């Protein structure tokens, strides 16, 4: 390859970069909007079918459990093959899976096993989609704009987090599960069309590195071990994820069963999380200009745990929603910081595998968090034990990492 050709790959033209980024952004917006439909429809359907908090929480667990199995393979595929085609394939497959569930619903066939299976299949696709999507972002914007690009993506998801739950809950209530799932299937198809319009992406990887899946993963593991911020960031993310999902996954049961709130209240609370997400995405790049990524990750985790603890004393719906704004802001600041740090530290040909391995560490607590929360609620008949565990884990892991490592030091301040 000529020097000019290498420069073109390394630093794409601004016009092409903006066009590709906008298409990528649009695909995420459309797909995320549809996600809210099944994220509300499937748990509510299970709750109505069984009346069980534990079985409802199982849906959330099945949406994340496959990360433990398919995450490493997804990372290898993302680094080996054309990322654009992988995203298109993932979107089309998701559209078909949701479409099948919607077709069964048209005939009134609401089988619990079918719902669990759909959640499992969709979550098996998600690891590949997310790692591939994140791997494409650095190729659509200049390096100096990475934090800006990631914050805009999170702001878009936060805006959908605001409108999505309200519209999703309204759609499920007004149209029924079958049409909500049909709309979700269409959203995946539209996302695939947007990705197909992105210019063909190429991943440059050294020929000598092409080996077995195990060999590929070993290279990524060695890289993570050589860069402690990646390892400790994953540990902090694991504590943050557990604390968030033990509450979030059981919020529907808490509001509907324990508080006697209408289904619309679920939309209000989750919309508040979206408001916080928008605010967090807006402020994150500004904070990153002044505070090291390590301190940002620890601070946002402790902040999220402290905000969660407020639910122990705040019970009115408005107060719960306001607390959820703080949680959403802290979570999004964490995400923007972590994604940007990882993209700057990791070379492109390793990015997919490193993202997946660090995600595997970060998400290993998510499958058990909803079930733990469900059992706590069933055993005590109250929600306060869930809140206590959530806040304690988040604050505890943040303080522990801050006191026992140099993760928050300036070594992560300028990772580029």
N, C-alpha and C positions, 0 to 999 in steps of 0.2 A: 504494500500500500504506500502511496506517495505521502510526502509530508503534508501536502495540502489536504489530502483525503483524511489523514489522521486528525488534522486540525478541525475539519468539518464535523467529524464524529465527536470530538472532545468539546467543541464549542459551537453548537448549532446556531444558525442564523436566528436573530431575535424574532423575526416575523414567524418563522416556522415554529419556534419554541412557544410563542404565545398561542399560536393556533392549536398546537398539540396539547398544551396545558389546558386550554379552554375546553377542548373536547374531552380530555380526561376528567376535568372538573365536572363537566356536564354529565358524563357517564356515572360518576359517583353520586351526584345529586339525584338523578333519576332512580338509580338502584336503591339508594338509602331511603328515598321517599316510599318506595314500594315495600322495603323491609319492615317499616313500621306496621304495615297491614298484617303481616303474618306474625310479627312479634307480639301483637296484641290479640290477634284472632286465635292462634293456636293455644296459648295458655288459658284464655277465657273459655275456649271450647272444652279443654280438659277439665277445668274447674266446674263447668256446668254438667259435664258427663259424670264426674266422679265425686265432686264436692270435697275433694281431698287436697289439703295444702301441700302434702308431700308429693303427690302425683303431679300436681301443677308445677312444682319446682323442678321435677324431673325433666320437663320440657326444656328449661333453661340449661340444665346440666348436659342434655343431649346436644344442645347447640354449641357446646364448647369441648365436650369430651374428645371428639375426634382430633383436636389439636395435638393431643398426646400421641396419637398414632400417625397422623398424616402430615404433621408439620415438617419434619425433616425431609420427607420426600418432596413436598411442595417447594421447599427452598432449593433443592437440587434441580428440579424441573425448571424453576424460574431462571436459574443461572445457565442452564444448558440450552433452552429452546427460546424461540421467538416469544417475547413477553406479550406482544400485541395479540397474537393468535391464541395464546393461553387464556387471556382475559375474555376473548370472544367465546371460546369453548366453554369457559366457566359460566358465563352469563346465559348462554343458550341452554346448557344443562340445567341450570337453576330454573329457567323459565319452564322447561318441560316438567321438572319435579313438582313445582307449584301448580302447574296446569293440570297434572294428574290428580292432585289432591282436590283442586277445584271441581274437576269432572266428577269425582266420587261424591263431593258435596252436593252437586246438582241433583243426584239421585237419593239424597238423604242418607248416604252411607258414611256415618261418622264413627270410624273404628279407632279405638285408642292406639292400637299397634301401628296403624297407618300413620297417625299423627306423629308418634315417636319416630317412626322410620323416616318420615319426611324431614323432621328436625335433624336427624342424624346425617342424612344424605346432604342436606344443605350445608351443614357445618363441616362436612368432609370436603366440600368444594371451597368453603370460605378461606382456609389457610392458603391454598394456592392463589386464590384471587387477591387476597390482601397483600401477600408478600410480593406478588408480581406487580400489583398496582404501585406499591411503595417503591419498588425497584425502577419503575418507569419515571417517577417524578423528577429525579436528578437530571434526566435526559431531556426534559421539557423546559427547564429554566436554567439560567446561569447559576453557578455555585453561590454567589453572593445573595441570591434571592430564595435560597432554600427555606429559610425560616418564614419568609413572606408567603411562599407557595404553600407550605404546610399549614400556616395559620389560616390562610384563606380556605383551604380544604376543610379544616376543622370548623371554621366559621360557617361554611356552607352546611356541614353536617349538624352544627349546633342550631342553625336556623331551621333545618328540617326537624331537629329534635324538639324545637318549639312548636312548629306547625304540624309535624308528622303525627304525634300522639293525639292531638285534638282532631285532626282530620281522620286518622286511623280509627279512633274510638267512635267517631261519628259515623264513619263508613260501615264499621262492623254493626253498630246499633241500628242504622237506618237500612242498609242494604243486605245485611246478613253475611255470614262467613264465606259463602260460595263466591259472591261477587267481589268481596274484599280480596280473596285469594286470586281471583281472575285478574284483577287490577295489578296485583303483585307480579303475576306471571308476565303481564304486558310490560311492566317496568323493566324487568330483566331483559326482555327482547329489545326494548328501546336503548338500553345501556349497551347492548352488544353492537347495535348499529353505530352508536357514537364512537366506540372503540375501533370499529372497522374503518372509520374515517381518519384515524390517526396514522401519520406516516410510519412506514415499517420500521420497527425498532430492532437494533442489532446489539448483541452482547459480545464484547471482546473478551475472550478468556484464553489464557496461555495454553497452547496445544499440549504441553507436557503435563498439564494439570488434569486433563480429561482422563478419568479413571472410573472405578466403581462408585456406587452410591456411598458406600462406607468410606472410601478414600476421599471423596469430595467432602463429606461431612467432617472427616478428621482435619482437613485443611482449615475449615471454618472454625472448628473447636480450638485449634492451635492459635488462630488469629484472636479469638475471644480471650483466651488465656493470656495472650501477650498484651492485651489492652483491658486492664482492670475496670475502667469505667463502664464497659459493656456488660461485664459480669455483675457488678454491684448495681448497675441501673436495672438489670433484670430482677435482682432480688427485691429491690424497692418496689418495682412494678408488680411483683407477685403479691406482696402485702397489700398494696393499693387495690389490686384487682379483687382479692378476697373480700376486703372491707366493703368495696362498692357493691359487689354482686350479691353478697349475703343479704343486703338490704333491698337492693333494686329488684332482685328476682322474687322477693316475697312481698313487695309493696302492693301488688294487685290484691293478694289475699288479705293483707292487713287493712287496706282501705275498704274493700267490698264486704269481707266477712266480719272483721273485728270492729271497724268503725261504722259499718252500715251505710257507706257512701254509695252513690250511684256509679255506674260504669264511667260516666263522663268525668268523674273526679280523678280517675286514673290518667286520663288525658291531660288534665290540668297539672298534676304533679310531674308527669314526664315532660310536659311542655316547659315547666320551670327548669328542669335539667337542661333543656335546650337553650333557654335564656342564659343560663350560666355558661353554657358552652360557647355561645356567641361572645359573651363578655371576656371569657378566658382566652379565646382565640385572638381577640382584638388586642389584648394587653400582653400576650406572651412574647411577641417579637421585641416589644419595647423593654420588657424585663430582661430578655436575653442579652440586650446591649449593655446591661449594667451588672447582671448577676451571673456567676458561672453556672453552667448546666447542672453540675452536681448539686449545688445549693438549691437550685430551682426544683430539682426532682425531689429532694428531701423535704424542702419547705412546702411544696404543694401536697405531698403525701400527708404530712402532719396537719396541714390546713384542712384537707378533706376529712381527716378523722375527727378533728375538732368540730367541724361543721356538722358532721353526722351525729356527734354527741348531743347537739342541741335538740335532736328529736326526742330525747329523754324527757324534756320539760315542755316542748312545744307540740300541742296536739290539734289545734284547729287546722282546717284544711289550708287556709291562707298561710299560716305559720310554717306548715310542712313544706308548702311550695317555695316559700322564701328561703328556707334552709336548703332545699334542693338546688336553688340557684347557686348558692355558695359551693355546694358539692360539685355541681357541673362546671363551675369556673375552675376550681382546683384540679379537677380531672383533666380538663382540656389543656390547661397550662402544662400539666405533666406530659400529656401526649405530644403536644407540639415540641416541647423541649427534647423529649426522648427520641422522637422520630428524626428530628433535625440533627441531633448529636450522632445518632447512628449512621445517617446518610453521609455525614462529613468524615467520620472516622473510617468507614469501610469502603474499599475500592469497589467499582461497579461489578467486576466479575465474581466477587464474593458476597455481594449485597443480599442476594436472595437467601443464601444459606445462613448468613449471620442473622438476618432478620428472623428467620424461622427458628433458629436455635434459641435466640434471646426471647422470642415469643413463647417458645415451649416452656422456658423457665418462668416467664412472667404469667402465663396463663394456666400453669399446672394447678393453681389453687381454685380456678373458676368452676370446674365441674363439681367440686365438693361443696363450694360455698352455698349455692341455693338449697341443696339438700340439708346441710347443717342448719341453715336458717329455718327450713320447713319443719325439721324435727324439734328445734327449740320452741317454735310457736305451738306445735301440736302438744308437746310435753308440758309446757308452762301455761298455755292458754293466754299468752301475752306477747307483745312485740318488743318490750324493753330488753330482754336478753339478747335479741338479735342486734339491736342498736349498740349495746354495750360491747359485744364481741367485735362488731365492725369497727367502732371507734378505737378500741383497744389495740387491735391488730395494726391498723393504719398508723396510729401515733407511735406504737411500740417499735415497728420495723424502721420507721423514719428516724427515731431517736437512736436506736441501736446501731444502724449503719453510720449515722453522723458521729457517734462517739467511738466506734471501734475501727473505722477505716479512714483513709484520706480521700474518700470519694468526693467529698464536697470541696476539696481544695482546688487550687487554680489549674491543676493538670487537665481539667476538663473545660477550662474557660475558653480556650481557643483551639478546638479540635481540628480545624481545617488544615 
